[in-house]
Amino acid sequence: MSEYRPEDILYRSIGIVRSPYTGPSGTPIQAKADDGTEARVEVFPEFVEGLDGLKGFSHAILLYHFHLSKKARLKQKPFLDQAGGNIHMRYARSI
């Protein structure tokens, strides 16, 4: 990894999501295309204390990283877009 710069955003994994999907092939590309498959979130032991008080909430925000996905591009063609439009994405740092 290169030298840290203040404009960089760094994050550390605090757990793992376990699901029946083990690779990109066969994994639904949109949640609504899924058949109700369940997954489990496992929080690493050293971070469990951070879950104290979560039980009183109806929802939690889960940020995840697709570690097997291909490199992201700044211009994407929307899935099933027949018109050939582009979605422009902005990142905190150049890829």
C-alpha positions as CSV (number, residue, x, y, z in Angstrom):
1,M,0.0,0.0,0.0
2,S,1.2,3.5,-0.8
3,E,1.8,6.2,1.8
4,Y,-1.3,7.5,3.6
5,R,-2.7,10.8,2.4
6,P,-5.3,12.8,4.5
7,E,-7.7,12.8,1.5
8,D,-7.7,8.9,1.4
9,I,-10.5,7.1,3.1
10,L,-9.3,3.9,4.7
11,Y,-11.5,1.2,6.3
12,R,-10.9,-2.0,8.1
13,S,-13.0,-5.1,8.0
14,I,-14.8,-5.8,11.3
15,G,-16.5,-9.0,10.2
16,I,-17.6,-11.1,7.3
17,V,-20.9,-11.8,5.5
18,R,-21.5,-15.5,4.9
19,S,-24.0,-16.6,2.2
20,P,-24.4,-19.5,-0.2
21,Y,-22.9,-17.4,-3.0
22,T,-19.1,-18.1,-3.2
23,G,-18.3,-16.3,-6.4
24,P,-19.7,-13.8,-8.9
25,S,-21.1,-16.6,-11.1
26,G,-24.7,-17.3,-10.0
27,T,-24.9,-14.4,-7.6
28,P,-27.9,-12.1,-8.3
29,I,-26.8,-8.7,-9.5
30,Q,-29.8,-7.0,-7.9
31,A,-31.4,-7.9,-4.6
32,K,-34.9,-8.0,-6.1
33,A,-33.7,-10.9,-8.3
34,D,-32.9,-13.0,-5.3
35,D,-35.1,-15.8,-4.2
36,G,-35.0,-14.9,-0.5
37,T,-31.7,-16.4,0.2
38,E,-30.5,-15.7,3.8
39,A,-27.0,-14.6,4.8
40,R,-25.3,-14.2,8.1
41,V,-23.0,-11.4,9.3
42,E,-20.2,-12.5,11.6
43,V,-18.5,-9.8,13.6
44,F,-14.9,-10.5,14.6
45,P,-14.6,-11.0,18.4
46,E,-12.5,-7.9,19.0
47,F,-15.4,-5.7,17.7
48,V,-18.4,-7.4,19.3
49,E,-18.4,-4.9,22.2
50,G,-19.3,-2.2,19.6
51,L,-22.7,-3.9,19.1
52,D,-23.9,-3.0,22.6
53,G,-27.1,-1.1,22.4
54,L,-27.9,-2.2,18.9
55,K,-30.8,-4.5,20.0
56,G,-33.0,-1.5,20.6
57,F,-33.0,-0.4,17.0
58,S,-35.1,-1.7,14.1
59,H,-32.4,-1.3,11.5
60,A,-28.7,-1.2,11.2
61,I,-26.6,0.1,8.2
62,L,-24.2,-2.5,6.9
63,L,-21.4,-1.4,4.7
64,Y,-19.8,-4.2,2.7
65,H,-17.1,-4.7,0.1
66,F,-17.4,-7.1,-2.8
67,H,-13.8,-8.4,-2.6
68,L,-14.2,-10.6,-5.7
69,S,-15.6,-7.9,-8.0
70,K,-13.6,-6.6,-10.9
71,K,-12.0,-3.2,-10.8
72,A,-14.5,-0.4,-10.9
73,R,-14.6,2.1,-13.7
74,L,-15.7,5.7,-13.5
75,K,-18.1,5.2,-16.4
76,Q,-20.5,2.3,-16.2
77,K,-23.2,1.0,-18.6
78,P,-26.4,0.4,-16.5
79,F,-27.4,-3.3,-16.5
80,L,-29.9,-4.1,-19.2
81,D,-29.8,-0.5,-20.5
82,Q,-30.6,-0.8,-24.2
83,A,-30.1,3.0,-24.8
84,G,-26.4,2.8,-24.1
85,G,-26.5,5.5,-21.4
86,N,-23.8,5.9,-18.8
87,I,-23.8,6.2,-15.0
88,H,-21.1,8.5,-13.8
89,M,-19.5,7.5,-10.5
90,R,-17.4,9.6,-8.2
91,Y,-14.8,8.1,-5.9
92,A,-12.9,9.6,-3.0
93,R,-9.7,8.7,-4.8
94,S,-8.8,7.8,-8.3
95,I,-8.7,4.2,-9.2
